[in-house]
Amino acid sequence: MKCRVLIVDDNAPVKMLFRELLLKEGVASISEAENGVEGLPHLEARPAKGADTWDL
């Protein structure tokens, strides 16, 4: 699947779970950040065409 995903979460097991699920779905480009401050440079470098926020 040709898409990029940025996972932003301070909970390492949650990031690992999402990474595994996305890899199983064929997502090849996955970046991670601990929080919004760390995640913002990823978005500035490669702006998103779409975004979604899940508050779990």
Order of alpha helices (4+ residues) and beta strands (2+ residues): beta-alpha-beta-alpha
